[in-house]
């Protein structure tokens, strides 16, 4: 099929380890696009989890992984 209906997807499951990963929102200074994910403290690799469109998306991400605070990186 060439055209498919957009289906709402769930947040991918990521094996979050607070000792290894730091929760982070990457934001573009050009257009304000935001992506939530985890940055490996040792390697600096960022694992994208979901696109953040509004505050509700941010809250959903934080609830999914039991976070109380998330930093923002530009």
C-alpha positions in Angstrom: 0.0 0.0 0.0 1.3 3.4 -0.9 -1.0 5.4 1.4 -1.8 4.2 4.9 -3.7 5.8 7.8 -1.6 7.4 10.4 -1.8 5.3 13.5 -0.9 6.6 16.9 2.1 4.7 18.2 3.1 4.0 21.8 6.4 5.2 23.2 9.1 2.7 22.4 10.3 0.7 25.4 13.9 1.6 26.3 16.0 -0.1 29.0 16.6 3.1 31.0 19.4 2.8 33.6 19.9 6.0 35.7 23.5 5.1 36.4 24.3 4.9 32.6 21.8 7.2 31.0 20.7 10.8 31.5 17.2 11.8 30.5 17.3 14.7 28.1 15.3 16.9 25.7 17.2 18.0 22.6 15.8 21.2 21.2 16.6 23.0 18.0 17.5 26.7 18.3 16.4 27.2 14.7 12.8 25.9 14.7 12.1 24.8 18.3 11.7 21.1 17.4 12.1 19.0 20.5 13.0 15.3 20.9 13.0 13.4 24.2 15.5 10.6 24.9 18.4 9.4 26.9 22.1 10.4 26.5 24.7 7.8 27.5 27.0 9.3 30.2 30.0 7.4 29.0 29.8 7.6 25.2 27.6 10.7 24.7 25.4 8.8 22.3 21.8 10.2 22.3 19.0 7.6 22.0 15.8 9.3 20.6 12.6 8.0 22.1 9.8 10.4 21.0 9.1 13.7 19.4 7.8 16.4 21.8 5.0 18.5 20.4 3.6 20.0 23.6 3.6 19.8 27.4 1.3 16.7 27.4 3.9 14.7 25.3 6.6 15.7 27.8 4.5 14.6 30.8 3.7 11.3 29.0 7.4 10.6 28.5 8.3 11.5 32.1 5.5 9.3 33.5 6.5 6.3 31.2 10.0 6.3 32.7 9.2 7.6 36.2 11.1 10.8 35.9 10.6 13.9 38.0 13.1 16.2 36.2 14.4 16.4 32.6 17.2 18.7 31.3 17.1 20.4 28.0 20.0 20.6 25.6 20.2 23.0 22.6 
